[in-house]
Amino acid sequence: NMQHFYRRIYADPNFHELERKRSRFSWLLASIVMLIYFSFILVIAFAPELFATPIIEGKTITWGIPVGLFVILLSFLLTGVYVYRANKEFDQITKDIVDRARKLDDA
């Protein structure tokens, strides 16, 4: 019975620990991205001259371009960090929880 199997998983304290870890980590990364995005937008709104300043005097490339690229690249990087941790840690914990539930179900 699948309901019984799912109840075993839900009853496992490791399942709840996994939920807490994954949730905390997700919110941490999401908060970092939101802080960076909102900071970028606030600078554009209230101090646009910072991003309009040329990197090299007399040239046309301004600080807004590399900072904008940084915001985009940071999002990709943090997504990679989450995927790496999910594949290395969270997936293994999930497998262990499911394996334990199967063994108990088979017994």
Secondary structure, DSSP 8 states (H G I E B T S, - for coil): -HHHHHHHHHH-HHHHHHHHHHHHHHHHHHHHHHHHHHHHHHHHHH-HHHHHSBSSTT-S-BTHHHHHHHHHHHHHHHHHHHHHHIIIIIHHHHHHHHHHHHHHHH-
